[in-house]
């Protein structure tokens, strides 16, 4: 809908500009005083000056549209970057939680193993038999 509205406004502006240039010509519409822009002297009718104004306005609109397109593109990239950063932080939190869980399980297993070794030592009168202790799988290979 906005694109159609923009197109209608553009066509209306074009019609008004062409009508302004075509109706303001001839000796009755000659510029009464010297008119210059950045050292360039404009001669002719007020329709010519109006046409130059249309060209300058079109260039300004083109520049503005390029600027807004660039800003929109940058904002979209920033949004995507923030989204990726949030996902990365969530993944880091999950990995940290998994690590903490594994450390907790390892510590529980160590405490349980130490408890079993102490119980065995007290059952054997304080003597620990190293031949009965569990071995690491990598040592048995």
NORTA-V208781 format. One record per pair of residues at least 24 apart in sequence whose C-alpha atoms are under 8 Angstrom apart, sorted by sequence separation. I is the first residue (numbers start at 1). J is the second residue. If there is no record, write none. Layout:
i=[I	I]
j=[J	J]
This chain:
i=[23	22	21	20	21	21	20	21	17	17	17]
j=[47	47	47	47	48	50	50	51	50	51	54]
